[in-house]
Amino acid sequence: MIPLRFAARSSQPEPFVMRLNAEVRAYELDRTGLRTEFDGDLVEVAGQRLTYASPRGTLVIDGTTAEEVDGDVVLALPGGRAAQRLIRATSPHNTFLITERCDQLCLMCSQPPKHHHADLLPFFEAAALLAPAGTTIGISGGEPLLYKAALLPMMQRVLTHRPDLGFHVLSNAQHIDEDDLDPLAGMRDRVLWGIPLYAADAATHDRIVGKSGAFLQLMETLPIFARAGASIELRTVIMRENAALLARLASFVIMHLPFINRWALMQLESIGFGRQNWDRLFFDHSTEFTPIADALNIAKARNVEAVLFNFPRCTVPQPYRDRAPSTISDWKRRYLGECSGCQERDICGGFFEWYPEDRGFQRLARI
Amino acid sequence: MNIWPLRFRDLGCGSLLFADDAGGFFKGTEDFLHRYAFDALTDEDQAFLHEGGHTFQRELDLSYLGFAYRWCARQAPRRQLGYVILVPTLRCNLTCSYCQVSRAPEGARGFDWTEDTLDAVLAFIGGLAAPEIKIEFQGGEPLLRLDLLERVRDFCRQRFGKAEFVVCTNLQAVSAEAWDYLAAPDTFISTSLDGDAVTHQRQRTRSTELTNAFFGNLDRAIEQFGSSKVSALPTIDIERPPAVDEIISSFVDRGLRSIYLRPINHQGFARRGRDPDVGLDRWNAWHAAFIEHLIERNFRTGTILEEYYFSQCLKRVLRAGADEHVDLRNPNFFASDYLVIDHDGVLYPTDEARMQSRIGRIDLSVGHVHHGIDTEKVATLNAASCNNFDPDCIHCPYQPFCGSDLVDDISRYGRIDLPKQATWFCRRHTSLFDKVFELLYRRDEATRFSLSRWADLESWPEHLVREHQ
């Protein structure tokens, strides 16, 4: 797994953001005059121990190389004993975890909510402004819009200062109201909202997300996104709870949500509640693909783009494989023994790091 | 609960098709119609209508916006001019029985672009805002002026990020230089193949020698460039149509999987001495039988052949945005995304408009390449290019899927205000959409196999089309 945190020693007890620059990058910042107060230059290398110095402090990082982290933006954590990688310069998968609080309690939540909340927004804002050109930054949680009063203006500021950036926000969309129309509209081409919907009926959706009234609330907030012209990625994790209802959901989507940018049908992730409830929830599409095929075909017939997220390509019947792009983030992706020698490994997202091989897909085979 | 207005049409056997303005549809019963008309809908009726997107509770709620979006998506006209049909010469080396273009003899003078016209054409194309361009060379026989084709292509390749060229040629006389020209990866061939050799000879080539020359060139083109670079269109005389099997084998044997059956257009030579609507019923029946033949054949062989226009109609029923065919769009705005430049530099909105003007029936030209597009005239034409508010179309459940073709109305009847049900365009498309819906609600495997592939689906999903008692 790619590490997202390093052991470190900071000269400051307070947290601070630093962009890590090896020699060439540091020279380039001086040459172009683009150096910021957050830029830390590599001043010493001793094996896998790197020392960076910036106006805000000095940071010693253990267990990596200067090439590996060049251009990364890290947060020196409170206490000064570790550094969190907020932006990995070479990765397309950078996500800010805004909070661990959530008002829903989904059966398969990969990141079960916690009550404790630490406000890191100012650090995220600084990191976003230092991100490499053209990056799309993930915003996740918990439920990030619990803090929308600070989050939406932060996103607006970043997008104004950095016209090359975009955000991909994962939100349950429970906390949007009429007053948010303008900010949503102002960001509409730059922000993709990943919003979950698990069934076309309130009872099933509410049971899955662990909150009564959640479906009806979505029916109130989705029109606000639509009126703002917001970009929407509708997300449906497929489980035994809702697999049989997929075709009905597809019919609902094409008629009532035709304005979405795409509909992502997602496989379960075996971590958090997803691991605890795996045996009860996991729907093995490798042996029963019909409900998914029906949903894909209903959507395609009506011009709604539907894609498969977290579906290893060999588990998908050949005609549908092109709908299964590589979606598992690099830092939590792995390949199995079966994958060696597979012709499609390079375009396949593989498996989650925590995929349970003994209780997973029955049909796996190299292509 | 508010219900968006439903139109309906008898499908036979006590069933009716219901459709709303956004193209949402379902099959229902006489009983349902009665309940709908007399405001006696049951809870089940209301739940069914709500699920299908035919209702809303209040303005701007989710159902309302879903409907509004689907309605808008079906209207969206294309606005950027990026497809230009050029007629560098009107001269032709064939005299087809139905010639649509008011052709000129091969040796005639004064029917080619002058140097001055060429310059103006290049300046006009060069001034377009589109990032990509598609050029279709029509005629006459464009290969008679390969030099002009070369210069247009050279210019467009330099001027645009992406450029594609289609040469509409009779493939009768192809010089070595012409073969080189056609070999380019950005250049495609469109030709006529009127079913079988006998019909092709009767309608087009007139002699065995010319027939053999054509088929030799067609086969060489497909062998050399692949079937994806060559399209062949049969023009069918419904008085003497070739045998269906003959048409199919002419295409399949050459690796061509898409057949676009075109009835003889009511233009040019084809006008003379014919009632405008002659053969329509026969055409509709023959075309429907052809579709059934394809369904049976596809299922038997496990391979897919399509009739291009029928697939277009099917896609338009299922979804918004299937606007590729310029005869089947609504609104069908003129000179908005494509345009014809004639041999004398005159601009026309369509090829058919050019022919109508040439025979002197009506001047449908919309400007000249030297002076640009006459926007006032285009606006006048556009005012009648929309079926949404036509007093007949507003009652028709097929309106959201159908198009409008005022040039065809002018061509046949000399006017555009006939009751739509009395026009060839309406009667032909009503028949086509009747067939589409007949098949959509048919439940056999063979039909579903063809329908799914024609609609670009991997298989036919349950619940795609809805029914209510």
Interface residues (C-beta under 8 A of the other chain):
Chain A: A200 M219 L222 P223 A226 R227 A247 R248 A250 S251 F252 M255 H256 L257 P258 F259 A293 D294 A295 L296 N297 I298 K300 A301 R302 N303 P319 Y320
Chain B: G24 E51 G52 G53 L60 D61 L62 S63 Y64 L65 G66 Y69 R70 A73 L318 R319 A320 G321 S452 A455 D456 L457 E458 S459 W460 P461 E462 H463 L464 R466
